[in-house]
Amino acid sequence: MTLPPILSIRNLVKLFPAGRSGIFSKQDRFVHALDGVSFDLERGGVLALAGESGCGKSTLALTLMAWNAPPPARSSSTARRSPICKAPG
């Protein structure tokens, strides 16, 4: 019997506001810090994040801990309460 993952993330997106595109523009600009991140963490499994400086490793960790709350309309995640991960809310 396969147990469900303790953490399942699908299409996680994190945008940071970057101001307006011009002086008279009404359109906001955003930096796409995370775009479409998906993974499963199985019970007893290990997740390693590796990448260049500025690639989003810390942003992913902070967003998962809800310190950088993702925009709810563009992200989806599920997490079961466990000793290593608590779902926001």
Gaussian input, Z-matrix of N, CA and C with variables (Angstrom, degrees):
# hf/3-21g

backbone

0 1
 N
 C     1     B1
 C     2     B2     1     A1
 N     3     B3     2     A2     1     D1
 C     4     B4     3     A3     2     D2
 C     5     B5     4     A4     3     D3
 N     6     B6     5     A5     4     D4
 C     7     B7     6     A6     5     D5
 C     8     B8     7     A7     6     D6
 N     9     B9     8     A8     7     D7
 C    10    B10     9     A9     8     D8
 C    11    B11    10    A10     9     D9
 N    12    B12    11    A11    10    D10
 C    13    B13    12    A12    11    D11
 C    14    B14    13    A13    12    D12
 N    15    B15    14    A14    13    D13
 C    16    B16    15    A15    14    D14
 C    17    B17    16    A16    15    D15
 N    18    B18    17    A17    16    D16
 C    19    B19    18    A18    17    D17
 C    20    B20    19    A19    18    D18
 N    21    B21    20    A20    19    D19
 C    22    B22    21    A21    20    D20
 C    23    B23    22    A22    21    D21
 N    24    B24    23    A23    22    D22
 C    25    B25    24    A24    23    D23
 C    26    B26    25    A25    24    D24
 N    27    B27    26    A26    25    D25
 C    28    B28    27    A27    26    D26
 C    29    B29    28    A28    27    D27
 N    30    B30    29    A29    28    D28
 C    31    B31    30    A30    29    D29
 C    32    B32    31    A31    30    D30
 N    33    B33    32    A32    31    D31
 C    34    B34    33    A33    32    D32
 C    35    B35    34    A34    33    D33
 N    36    B36    35    A35    34    D34
 C    37    B37    36    A36    35    D35
 C    38    B38    37    A37    36    D36
 N    39    B39    38    A38    37    D37
 C    40    B40    39    A39    38    D38
 C    41    B41    40    A40    39    D39
 N    42    B42    41    A41    40    D40
 C    43    B43    42    A42    41    D41
 C    44    B44    43    A43    42    D42
 N    45    B45    44    A44    43    D43
 C    46    B46    45    A45    44    D44
 C    47    B47    46    A46    45    D45
 N    48    B48    47    A47    46    D46
 C    49    B49    48    A48    47    D47
 C    50    B50    49    A49    48    D48
 N    51    B51    50    A50    49    D49
 C    52    B52    51    A51    50    D50
 C    53    B53    52    A52    51    D51
 N    54    B54    53    A53    52    D52
 C    55    B55    54    A54    53    D53
 C    56    B56    55    A55    54    D54
 N    57    B57    56    A56    55    D55
 C    58    B58    57    A57    56    D56
 C    59    B59    58    A58    57    D57
 N    60    B60    59    A59    58    D58
 C    61    B61    60    A60    59    D59
 C    62    B62    61    A61    60    D60
 N    63    B63    62    A62    61    D61
 C    64    B64    63    A63    62    D62
 C    65    B65    64    A64    63    D63
 N    66    B66    65    A65    64    D64
 C    67    B67    66    A66    65    D65
 C    68    B68    67    A67    66    D66
 N    69    B69    68    A68    67    D67
 C    70    B70    69    A69    68    D68
 C    71    B71    70    A70    69    D69
 N    72    B72    71    A71    70    D70
 C    73    B73    72    A72    71    D71
 C    74    B74    73    A73    72    D72
 N    75    B75    74    A74    73    D73
 C    76    B76    75    A75    74    D74
 C    77    B77    76    A76    75    D75
 N    78    B78    77    A77    76    D76
 C    79    B79    78    A78    77    D77
 C    80    B80    79    A79    78    D78
 N    81    B81    80    A80    79    D79
 C    82    B82    81    A81    80    D80
 C    83    B83    82    A82    81    D81
 N    84    B84    83    A83    82    D82
 C    85    B85    84    A84    83    D83
 C    86    B86    85    A85    84    D84
 N    87    B87    86    A86    85    D85
 C    88    B88    87    A87    86    D86
 C    89    B89    88    A88    87    D87
 N    90    B90    89    A89    88    D88
 C    91    B91    90    A90    89    D89
 C    92    B92    91    A91    90    D90
 N    93    B93    92    A92    91    D91
 C    94    B94    93    A93    92    D92
 C    95    B95    94    A94    93    D93
 N    96    B96    95    A95    94    D94
 C    97    B97    96    A96    95    D95
 C    98    B98    97    A97    96    D96
 N    99    B99    98    A98    97    D97
 C   100   B100    99    A99    98    D98
 C   101   B101   100   A100    99    D99
 N   102   B102   101   A101   100   D100
 C   103   B103   102   A102   101   D101
 C   104   B104   103   A103   102   D102
 N   105   B105   104   A104   103   D103
 C   106   B106   105   A105   104   D104
 C   107   B107   106   A106   105   D105
 N   108   B108   107   A107   106   D106
 C   109   B109   108   A108   107   D107
 C   110   B110   109   A109   108   D108
 N   111   B111   110   A110   109   D109
 C   112   B112   111   A111   110   D110
 C   113   B113   112   A112   111   D111
 N   114   B114   113   A113   112   D112
 C   115   B115   114   A114   113   D113
 C   116   B116   115   A115   114   D114
 N   117   B117   116   A116   115   D115
 C   118   B118   117   A117   116   D116
 C   119   B119   118   A118   117   D117
 N   120   B120   119   A119   118   D118
 C   121   B121   120   A120   119   D119
 C   122   B122   121   A121   120   D120
 N   123   B123   122   A122   121   D121
 C   124   B124   123   A123   122   D122
 C   125   B125   124   A124   123   D123
 N   126   B126   125   A125   124   D124
 C   127   B127   126   A126   125   D125
 C   128   B128   127   A127   126   D126
 N   129   B129   128   A128   127   D127
 C   130   B130   129   A129   128   D128
 C   131   B131   130   A130   129   D129
 N   132   B132   131   A131   130   D130
 C   133   B133   132   A132   131   D131
 C   134   B134   133   A133   132   D132
 N   135   B135   134   A134   133   D133
 C   136   B136   135   A135   134   D134
 C   137   B137   136   A136   135   D135
 N   138   B138   137   A137   136   D136
 C   139   B139   138   A138   137   D137
 C   140   B140   139   A139   138   D138
 N   141   B141   140   A140   139   D139
 C   142   B142   141   A141   140   D140
 C   143   B143   142   A142   141   D141
 N   144   B144   143   A143   142   D142
 C   145   B145   144   A144   143   D143
 C   146   B146   145   A145   144   D144
 N   147   B147   146   A146   145   D145
 C   148   B148   147   A147   146   D146
 C   149   B149   148   A148   147   D147
 N   150   B150   149   A149   148   D148
 C   151   B151   150   A150   149   D149
 C   152   B152   151   A151   150   D150
 N   153   B153   152   A152   151   D151
 C   154   B154   153   A153   152   D152
 C   155   B155   154   A154   153   D153
 N   156   B156   155   A155   154   D154
 C   157   B157   156   A156   155   D155
 C   158   B158   157   A157   156   D156
 N   159   B159   158   A158   157   D157
 C   160   B160   159   A159   158   D158
 C   161   B161   160   A160   159   D159
 N   162   B162   161   A161   160   D160
 C   163   B163   162   A162   161   D161
 C   164   B164   163   A163   162   D162
 N   165   B165   164   A164   163   D163
 C   166   B166   165   A165   164   D164
 C   167   B167   166   A166   165   D165
 N   168   B168   167   A167   166   D166
 C   169   B169   168   A168   167   D167
 C   170   B170   169   A169   168   D168
 N   171   B171   170   A170   169   D169
 C   172   B172   171   A171   170   D170
 C   173   B173   172   A172   171   D171
 N   174   B174   173   A173   172   D172
 C   175   B175   174   A174   173   D173
 C   176   B176   175   A175   174   D174
 N   177   B177   176   A176   175   D175
 C   178   B178   177   A177   176   D176
 C   179   B179   178   A178   177   D177
 N   180   B180   179   A179   178   D178
 C   181   B181   180   A180   179   D179
 C   182   B182   181   A181   180   D180
 N   183   B183   182   A182   181   D181
 C   184   B184   183   A183   182   D182
 C   185   B185   184   A184   183   D183
 N   186   B186   185   A185   184   D184
 C   187   B187   186   A186   185   D185
 C   188   B188   187   A187   186   D186
 N   189   B189   188   A188   187   D187
 C   190   B190   189   A189   188   D188
 C   191   B191   190   A190   189   D189
 N   192   B192   191   A191   190   D190
 C   193   B193   192   A192   191   D191
 C   194   B194   193   A193   192   D192
 N   195   B195   194   A194   193   D193
 C   196   B196   195   A195   194   D194
 C   197   B197   196   A196   195   D195
 N   198   B198   197   A197   196   D196
 C   199   B199   198   A198   197   D197
 C   200   B200   199   A199   198   D198
 N   201   B201   200   A200   199   D199
 C   202   B202   201   A201   200   D200
 C   203   B203   202   A202   201   D201
 N   204   B204   203   A203   202   D202
 C   205   B205   204   A204   203   D203
 C   206   B206   205   A205   204   D204
 N   207   B207   206   A206   205   D205
 C   208   B208   207   A207   206   D206
 C   209   B209   208   A208   207   D207
 N   210   B210   209   A209   208   D208
 C   211   B211   210   A210   209   D209
 C   212   B212   211   A211   210   D210
 N   213   B213   212   A212   211   D211
 C   214   B214   213   A213   212   D212
 C   215   B215   214   A214   213   D213
 N   216   B216   215   A215   214   D214
 C   217   B217   216   A216   215   D215
 C   218   B218   217   A217   216   D216
 N   219   B219   218   A218   217   D217
 C   220   B220   219   A219   218   D218
 C   221   B221   220   A220   219   D219
 N   222   B222   221   A221   220   D220
 C   223   B223   222   A222   221   D221
 C   224   B224   223   A223   222   D222
 N   225   B225   224   A224   223   D223
 C   226   B226   225   A225   224   D224
 C   227   B227   226   A226   225   D225
 N   228   B228   227   A227   226   D226
 C   229   B229   228   A228   227   D227
 C   230   B230   229   A229   228   D228
 N   231   B231   230   A230   229   D229
 C   232   B232   231   A231   230   D230
 C   233   B233   232   A232   231   D231
 N   234   B234   233   A233   232   D232
 C   235   B235   234   A234   233   D233
 C   236   B236   235   A235   234   D234
 N   237   B237   236   A236   235   D235
 C   238   B238   237   A237   236   D236
 C   239   B239   238   A238   237   D237
 N   240   B240   239   A239   238   D238
 C   241   B241   240   A240   239   D239
 C   242   B242   241   A241   240   D240
 N   243   B243   242   A242   241   D241
 C   244   B244   243   A243   242   D242
 C   245   B245   244   A244   243   D243
 N   246   B246   245   A245   244   D244
 C   247   B247   246   A246   245   D245
 C   248   B248   247   A247   246   D246
 N   249   B249   248   A248   247   D247
 C   250   B250   249   A249   248   D248
 C   251   B251   250   A250   249   D249
 N   252   B252   251   A251   250   D250
 C   253   B253   252   A252   251   D251
 C   254   B254   253   A253   252   D252
 N   255   B255   254   A254   253   D253
 C   256   B256   255   A255   254   D254
 C   257   B257   256   A256   255   D255
 N   258   B258   257   A257   256   D256
 C   259   B259   258   A258   257   D257
 C   260   B260   259   A259   258   D258
 N   261   B261   260   A260   259   D259
 C   262   B262   261   A261   260   D260
 C   263   B263   262   A262   261   D261
 N   264   B264   263   A263   262   D262
 C   265   B265   264   A264   263   D263
 C   266   B266   265   A265   264   D264

   B1=1.4372
   B2=1.5411
   B3=1.2995
   B4=1.4541
   B5=1.5216
   B6=1.3086
   B7=1.4576
   B8=1.5259
   B9=1.3263
   B10=1.4598
   B11=1.5324
   B12=1.3217
   B13=1.4659
   B14=1.5345
   B15=1.3431
   B16=1.4606
   B17=1.5312
   B18=1.3271
   B19=1.4581
   B20=1.5183
   B21=1.3110
   B22=1.4653
   B23=1.5279
   B24=1.3100
   B25=1.4620
   B26=1.5245
   B27=1.3273
   B28=1.4633
   B29=1.5295
   B30=1.3175
   B31=1.4674
   B32=1.5327
   B33=1.3179
   B34=1.4609
   B35=1.5291
   B36=1.3210
   B37=1.4654
   B38=1.5249
   B39=1.3207
   B40=1.4637
   B41=1.5271
   B42=1.3216
   B43=1.4530
   B44=1.5197
   B45=1.3220
   B46=1.4564
   B47=1.5159
   B48=1.3316
   B49=1.4609
   B50=1.5318
   B51=1.3367
   B52=1.4691
   B53=1.5175
   B54=1.3188
   B55=1.4568
   B56=1.5132
   B57=1.2961
   B58=1.4641
   B59=1.5175
   B60=1.3259
   B61=1.4605
   B62=1.5263
   B63=1.3264
   B64=1.4622
   B65=1.5186
   B66=1.3143
   B67=1.4695
   B68=1.5209
   B69=1.3150
   B70=1.4688
   B71=1.5231
   B72=1.2901
   B73=1.4574
   B74=1.5219
   B75=1.3129
   B76=1.4603
   B77=1.5199
   B78=1.3220
   B79=1.4557
   B80=1.5298
   B81=1.3305
   B82=1.4602
   B83=1.5211
   B84=1.3350
   B85=1.4624
   B86=1.5242
   B87=1.3127
   B88=1.4573
   B89=1.5175
   B90=1.3370
   B91=1.4601
   B92=1.5178
   B93=1.3159
   B94=1.4637
   B95=1.5256
   B96=1.3278
   B97=1.4606
   B98=1.5312
   B99=1.3207
   B100=1.4640
   B101=1.5144
   B102=1.3072
   B103=1.4618
   B104=1.5246
   B105=1.3243
   B106=1.4616
   B107=1.5177
   B108=1.3228
   B109=1.4639
   B110=1.5260
   B111=1.3330
   B112=1.4652
   B113=1.5215
   B114=1.3282
   B115=1.4633
   B116=1.5230
   B117=1.3312
   B118=1.4630
   B119=1.5184
   B120=1.3205
   B121=1.4575
   B122=1.5193
   B123=1.3204
   B124=1.4624
   B125=1.5256
   B126=1.3222
   B127=1.4647
   B128=1.5310
   B129=1.3318
   B130=1.4583
   B131=1.5207
   B132=1.3287
   B133=1.4595
   B134=1.5170
   B135=1.3158
   B136=1.4574
   B137=1.5139
   B138=1.3213
   B139=1.4615
   B140=1.5164
   B141=1.3168
   B142=1.4617
   B143=1.5189
   B144=1.3266
   B145=1.4606
   B146=1.5202
   B147=1.3053
   B148=1.4598
   B149=1.5163
   B150=1.3068
   B151=1.4577
   B152=1.5080
   B153=1.3082
   B154=1.4519
   B155=1.5170
   B156=1.3102
   B157=1.4540
   B158=1.5244
   B159=1.3331
   B160=1.4584
   B161=1.5124
   B162=1.3370
   B163=1.4689
   B164=1.5253
   B165=1.3560
   B166=1.4548
   B167=1.5121
   B168=1.3128
   B169=1.4699
   B170=1.5284
   B171=1.3141
   B172=1.4680
   B173=1.5175
   B174=1.3170
   B175=1.4688
   B176=1.5235
   B177=1.3294
   B178=1.4611
   B179=1.5258
   B180=1.3238
   B181=1.4597
   B182=1.5294
   B183=1.3270
   B184=1.4663
   B185=1.5262
   B186=1.3193
   B187=1.4687
   B188=1.5273
   B189=1.3266
   B190=1.4673
   B191=1.5238
   B192=1.3301
   B193=1.4665
   B194=1.5185
   B195=1.3279
   B196=1.4646
   B197=1.5236
   B198=1.3304
   B199=1.4647
   B200=1.5104
   B201=1.3212
   B202=1.4627
   B203=1.5229
   B204=1.3007
   B205=1.4628
   B206=1.5259
   B207=1.3467
   B208=1.4590
   B209=1.5225
   B210=1.3360
   B211=1.4658
   B212=1.5231
   B213=1.3346
   B214=1.4629
   B215=1.5228
   B216=1.3146
   B217=1.4560
   B218=1.5275
   B219=1.3290
   B220=1.4526
   B221=1.5156
   B222=1.3279
   B223=1.4546
   B224=1.5205
   B225=1.3054
   B226=1.4515
   B227=1.5113
   B228=1.3028
   B229=1.4528
   B230=1.5151
   B231=1.3159
   B232=1.4545
   B233=1.5189
   B234=1.2864
   B235=1.4660
   B236=1.5220
   B237=1.3183
   B238=1.4565
   B239=1.5098
   B240=1.3130
   B241=1.4628
   B242=1.5289
   B243=1.3135
   B244=1.4582
   B245=1.5229
   B246=1.3250
   B247=1.4634
   B248=1.5273
   B249=1.3407
   B250=1.4633
   B251=1.5109
   B252=1.3143
   B253=1.4662
   B254=1.5172
   B255=1.3086
   B256=1.4540
   B257=1.5108
   B258=1.3124
   B259=1.4607
   B260=1.5194
   B261=1.3462
   B262=1.4548
   B263=1.5242
   B264=1.3283
   B265=1.4611
   B266=1.4488
   A1=108.85
   A2=116.61
   A3=121.74
   A4=110.21
   A5=115.77
   A6=120.40
   A7=109.86
   A8=117.21
   A9=119.31
   A10=110.15
   A11=117.77
   A12=119.82
   A13=110.79
   A14=116.43
   A15=119.53
   A16=110.55
   A17=116.76
   A18=121.16
   A19=108.22
   A20=116.25
   A21=122.10
   A22=107.90
   A23=116.92
   A24=122.79
   A25=107.69
   A26=116.44
   A27=121.87
   A28=110.06
   A29=115.76
   A30=123.27
   A31=113.58
   A32=116.62
   A33=121.55
   A34=109.72
   A35=116.04
   A36=122.70
   A37=108.16
   A38=116.72
   A39=121.86
   A40=108.29
   A41=115.51
   A42=122.28
   A43=108.89
   A44=116.27
   A45=121.55
   A46=108.26
   A47=118.72
   A48=120.46
   A49=110.20
   A50=115.90
   A51=121.52
   A52=110.95
   A53=117.68
   A54=121.05
   A55=112.49
   A56=115.28
   A57=121.70
   A58=109.74
   A59=116.44
   A60=121.00
   A61=112.67
   A62=118.40
   A63=121.56
   A64=109.90
   A65=116.32
   A66=120.89
   A67=111.71
   A68=117.14
   A69=120.88
   A70=112.59
   A71=117.69
   A72=121.93
   A73=110.96
   A74=115.92
   A75=121.51
   A76=111.27
   A77=116.15
   A78=120.38
   A79=109.70
   A80=115.93
   A81=121.20
   A82=110.06
   A83=115.29
   A84=121.49
   A85=108.10
   A86=115.51
   A87=121.14
   A88=109.91
   A89=115.22
   A90=121.96
   A91=106.67
   A92=117.40
   A93=122.52
   A94=108.52
   A95=116.26
   A96=120.87
   A97=111.05
   A98=117.13
   A99=123.51
   A100=107.13
   A101=116.66
   A102=119.33
   A103=110.28
   A104=116.16
   A105=120.94
   A106=115.04
   A107=117.83
   A108=121.51
   A109=109.10
   A110=116.20
   A111=121.93
   A112=109.44
   A113=116.36
   A114=120.73
   A115=109.35
   A116=115.74
   A117=123.60
   A118=108.08
   A119=116.77
   A120=121.90
   A121=107.10
   A122=115.45
   A123=121.59
   A124=109.91
   A125=116.11
   A126=121.30
   A127=108.25
   A128=116.26
   A129=121.31
   A130=113.29
   A131=116.54
   A132=120.85
   A133=112.03
   A134=114.48
   A135=122.24
   A136=107.82
   A137=116.38
   A138=121.67
   A139=107.58
   A140=117.15
   A141=121.77
   A142=108.64
   A143=116.45
   A144=122.11
   A145=107.86
   A146=116.20
   A147=120.84
   A148=108.06
   A149=116.15
   A150=120.00
   A151=111.08
   A152=114.57
   A153=121.07
   A154=111.33
   A155=115.72
   A156=122.09
   A157=109.46
   A158=115.92
   A159=120.21
   A160=115.46
   A161=117.76
   A162=119.42
   A163=113.73
   A164=118.63
   A165=120.28
   A166=115.78
   A167=118.39
   A168=120.33
   A169=111.75
   A170=117.18
   A171=120.78
   A172=111.51
   A173=117.20
   A174=120.86
   A175=110.34
   A176=117.54
   A177=121.06
   A178=110.40
   A179=117.58
   A180=120.84
   A181=111.11
   A182=117.52
   A183=120.89
   A184=111.76
   A185=116.83
   A186=120.43
   A187=110.42
   A188=117.48
   A189=120.78
   A190=111.82
   A191=117.07
   A192=120.59
   A193=111.78
   A194=116.92
   A195=124.57
   A196=112.20
   A197=118.00
   A198=120.94
   A199=109.54
   A200=117.82
   A201=125.18
   A202=105.07
   A203=118.60
   A204=120.53
   A205=110.43
   A206=118.07
   A207=120.54
   A208=110.99
   A209=118.22
   A210=119.70
   A211=109.26
   A212=119.62
   A213=120.99
   A214=114.29
   A215=119.24
   A216=120.52
   A217=112.35
   A218=118.25
   A219=120.69
   A220=113.73
   A221=117.95
   A222=119.19
   A223=109.93
   A224=113.99
   A225=119.38
   A226=108.01
   A227=116.90
   A228=119.77
   A229=108.86
   A230=114.88
   A231=120.52
   A232=107.22
   A233=116.92
   A234=120.21
   A235=107.73
   A236=115.70
   A237=120.65
   A238=108.00
   A239=116.51
   A240=119.04
   A241=108.70
   A242=114.96
   A243=120.96
   A244=107.52
   A245=117.88
   A246=119.20
   A247=113.68
   A248=119.02
   A249=119.85
   A250=113.70
   A251=118.05
   A252=119.23
   A253=109.41
   A254=116.47
   A255=120.36
   A256=108.52
   A257=116.31
   A258=121.29
   A259=109.42
   A260=117.09
   A261=119.00
   A262=110.77
   A263=116.25
   A264=120.06
   A265=116.57
   D1=127.49
   D2=179.61
   D3=-91.30
   D4=125.76
   D5=178.20
   D6=-81.08
   D7=148.70
   D8=177.11
   D9=-68.07
   D10=153.68
   D11=178.43
   D12=-63.02
   D13=150.92
   D14=177.69
   D15=-79.25
   D16=-18.46
   D17=176.10
   D18=-145.70
   D19=125.61
   D20=179.33
   D21=-130.34
   D22=117.49
   D23=-178.88
   D24=-115.66
   D25=132.90
   D26=179.88
   D27=-132.17
   D28=124.79
   D29=173.07
   D30=52.43
   D31=45.11
   D32=179.32
   D33=-70.47
   D34=131.31
   D35=179.94
   D36=-128.40
   D37=135.21
   D38=174.14
   D39=-132.72
   D40=120.90
   D41=179.25
   D42=-114.47
   D43=140.46
   D44=173.15
   D45=-112.26
   D46=133.59
   D47=178.12
   D48=-63.26
   D49=138.86
   D50=-179.20
   D51=-124.96
   D52=23.87
   D53=178.25
   D54=84.91
   D55=-167.13
   D56=-178.78
   D57=-95.20
   D58=155.60
   D59=-177.35
   D60=-76.39
   D61=-16.34
   D62=178.13
   D63=-161.99
   D64=170.87
   D65=-177.04
   D66=-59.98
   D67=-43.15
   D68=-176.62
   D69=-101.19
   D70=5.35
   D71=-177.89
   D72=-76.32
   D73=143.00
   D74=174.80
   D75=-101.61
   D76=0.33
   D77=-177.21
   D78=-93.92
   D79=125.44
   D80=177.73
   D81=-78.88
   D82=150.92
   D83=174.61
   D84=-109.24
   D85=151.39
   D86=-179.36
   D87=-136.09
   D88=146.26
   D89=170.91
   D90=-93.63
   D91=127.35
   D92=179.10
   D93=-86.25
   D94=93.04
   D95=-177.97
   D96=-75.93
   D97=-40.35
   D98=175.64
   D99=-132.35
   D100=136.96
   D101=-177.51
   D102=-144.46
   D103=100.20
   D104=175.88
   D105=79.25
   D106=35.54
   D107=179.64
   D108=-77.63
   D109=129.05
   D110=178.95
   D111=-139.27
   D112=137.61
   D113=173.78
   D114=-167.57
   D115=163.39
   D116=173.46
   D117=-121.38
   D118=141.82
   D119=173.74
   D120=-116.62
   D121=114.02
   D122=-178.36
   D123=-81.95
   D124=154.25
   D125=176.97
   D126=-58.36
   D127=128.23
   D128=-179.43
   D129=82.06
   D130=-1.32
   D131=-178.49
   D132=-84.99
   D133=171.36
   D134=179.45
   D135=-126.57
   D136=137.00
   D137=176.40
   D138=-116.62
   D139=122.65
   D140=178.22
   D141=-113.28
   D142=133.50
   D143=175.60
   D144=-109.49
   D145=122.02
   D146=179.12
   D147=-132.55
   D148=142.17
   D149=178.08
   D150=172.31
   D151=174.04
   D152=-179.18
   D153=-69.43
   D154=163.34
   D155=175.58
   D156=-58.94
   D157=131.62
   D158=177.85
   D159=83.67
   D160=10.45
   D161=-177.15
   D162=-86.53
   D163=-8.68
   D164=175.83
   D165=113.64
   D166=8.61
   D167=-179.56
   D168=-60.06
   D169=-50.90
   D170=-179.85
   D171=-67.69
   D172=-37.86
   D173=178.01
   D174=-61.57
   D175=-40.70
   D176=176.98
   D177=-62.07
   D178=-47.78
   D179=-179.41
   D180=-61.69
   D181=-45.15
   D182=-179.64
   D183=-66.20
   D184=-36.99
   D185=178.59
   D186=-67.60
   D187=-40.94
   D188=178.07
   D189=-63.89
   D190=-32.09
   D191=177.95
   D192=-85.10
   D193=3.71
   D194=178.77
   D195=66.26
   D196=21.76
   D197=172.76
   D198=-83.50
   D199=-23.78
   D200=171.30
   D201=-119.84
   D202=84.56
   D203=-175.85
   D204=-63.47
   D205=127.06
   D206=178.26
   D207=-74.88
   D208=155.83
   D209=175.50
   D210=-63.96
   D211=123.15
   D212=-172.47
   D213=-62.57
   D214=-28.13
   D215=-177.21
   D216=-74.30
   D217=-19.99
   D218=-174.59
   D219=-115.23
   D220=8.30
   D221=-179.26
   D222=-133.68
   D223=158.59
   D224=178.34
   D225=-148.64
   D226=127.11
   D227=175.64
   D228=-149.33
   D229=152.66
   D230=174.42
   D231=-132.30
   D232=140.88
   D233=177.58
   D234=-147.67
   D235=134.97
   D236=174.15
   D237=-90.87
   D238=147.06
   D239=179.27
   D240=-67.25
   D241=129.94
   D242=179.04
   D243=-151.54
   D244=171.38
   D245=-179.30
   D246=-61.27
   D247=-26.55
   D248=-176.53
   D249=-101.41
   D250=-12.11
   D251=-176.08
   D252=-147.97
   D253=129.79
   D254=174.97
   D255=-121.33
   D256=127.52
   D257=179.34
   D258=-70.64
   D259=138.06
   D260=176.30
   D261=-59.94
   D262=143.13
   D263=173.81
   D264=94.81

